[in-house]
Amino acid sequence: MIGVLTAIATGFLGWFTGRRKAKAETLAKEIFNVDKAVEIWRELALDLKKELKDVSEKCDRLTLEITELRKENKQLKHQLSTLTAEIKKH
């Protein structure tokens, strides 16, 4: 009878200790996974920041080019108007 009780008590203690260890291991894995997820998001954020900077610079260059083209277009329209008026005089 004492042998059976000892076996049951040992089994219970082993189960209880194993359960705590399993919980601790699960928590450690969850923390590791969260750290990896944070690292991935950080890398994505840095990539997006660089891409946003590149797109912003390209937008600035295109805005400047549009301004210059509009100015050139206005000058060409003026020249066309002047030449048209000269042709009509002759």
Backbone torsions as a table, in degrees:
resi	resn	phi	psi	omega
1	MET	NA	-40.8	179.7
2	ILE	-65.8	-36.4	178.9
3	GLY	-63.2	-40.0	179.7
4	VAL	-67.4	-46.2	179.5
5	LEU	-62.7	-39.5	178.4
6	THR	-64.3	-42.0	179.3
7	ALA	-64.0	-42.7	179.5
8	ILE	-64.9	-45.3	-179.7
9	ALA	-63.7	-42.2	179.1
10	THR	-65.1	-43.1	178.1
11	GLY	-61.3	-44.1	179.5
12	PHE	-63.6	-44.7	179.4
13	LEU	-63.9	-39.3	177.5
14	GLY	-64.4	-42.5	178.7
15	TRP	-64.1	-45.3	-177.6
16	PHE	-63.6	-45.3	179.0
17	THR	-65.8	-41.6	178.4
18	GLY	-62.7	-38.4	179.4
19	ARG	-64.7	-43.1	178.2
20	ARG	-63.6	-41.0	179.0
21	LYS	-64.5	-41.8	179.2
22	ALA	-63.1	-40.9	177.5
23	LYS	-62.8	-42.0	-180.0
24	ALA	-65.2	-41.7	178.4
25	GLU	-65.5	-39.9	178.1
26	THR	-62.8	-44.1	178.3
27	LEU	-62.4	-41.4	179.4
28	ALA	-63.4	-40.7	178.3
29	LYS	-65.9	-40.0	178.4
30	GLU	-63.1	-42.9	178.7
31	ILE	-63.6	-41.9	177.6
32	PHE	-61.0	-44.0	179.8
33	ASN	-64.5	-40.1	178.2
34	VAL	-64.2	-42.8	177.7
35	ASP	-60.0	-43.2	178.3
36	LYS	-63.6	-42.4	179.3
37	ALA	-62.4	-42.3	178.4
38	VAL	-62.6	-41.3	179.1
39	GLU	-62.9	-43.0	178.6
40	ILE	-63.2	-45.5	179.6
41	TRP	-63.6	-37.6	179.5
42	ARG	-64.1	-43.8	178.4
43	GLU	-63.5	-42.1	178.1
44	LEU	-62.4	-41.7	179.9
45	ALA	-63.1	-41.1	178.7
46	LEU	-65.9	-40.7	177.4
47	ASP	-62.9	-43.4	-180.0
48	LEU	-66.7	-36.2	177.9
49	LYS	-63.0	-43.8	178.7
50	LYS	-64.8	-43.6	180.0
51	GLU	-63.9	-40.2	178.0
52	LEU	-62.8	-40.5	178.7
53	LYS	-63.1	-44.2	179.0
54	ASP	-61.8	-44.6	-179.6
55	VAL	-66.5	-38.9	179.2
56	SER	-63.8	-42.8	177.8
57	GLU	-64.0	-41.1	178.4
58	LYS	-64.2	-40.4	178.1
59	CYS	-62.2	-41.5	178.1
60	ASP	-62.4	-43.8	178.8
61	ARG	-63.2	-42.4	-179.4
62	LEU	-67.5	-36.7	177.5
63	THR	-63.0	-43.1	177.8
64	LEU	-63.2	-43.4	179.6
65	GLU	-63.5	-40.6	177.9
66	ILE	-62.4	-42.5	178.9
67	THR	-61.1	-44.3	179.4
68	GLU	-65.8	-40.4	178.8
69	LEU	-66.3	-37.4	176.9
70	ARG	-64.6	-40.7	178.2
71	LYS	-62.8	-46.2	178.7
72	GLU	-63.5	-40.6	178.4
73	ASN	-61.3	-42.4	179.1
74	LYS	-62.8	-42.3	179.1
75	GLN	-63.9	-42.7	179.9
76	LEU	-65.7	-38.2	176.3
77	LYS	-63.4	-39.8	178.9
78	HIS	-64.6	-44.2	178.2
79	GLN	-62.8	-40.8	178.9
80	LEU	-63.3	-42.6	179.2
81	SER	-63.1	-42.5	179.6
82	THR	-64.1	-46.4	179.8
83	LEU	-65.0	-39.3	178.3
84	THR	-62.2	-41.9	179.4
85	ALA	-65.4	-39.3	177.9
86	GLU	-66.0	-39.6	179.5
87	ILE	-65.2	-38.7	-179.5
88	LYS	-67.2	-28.8	-179.9
89	LYS	-70.0	-31.1	-175.4
90	HIS	-87.8	NA	NA
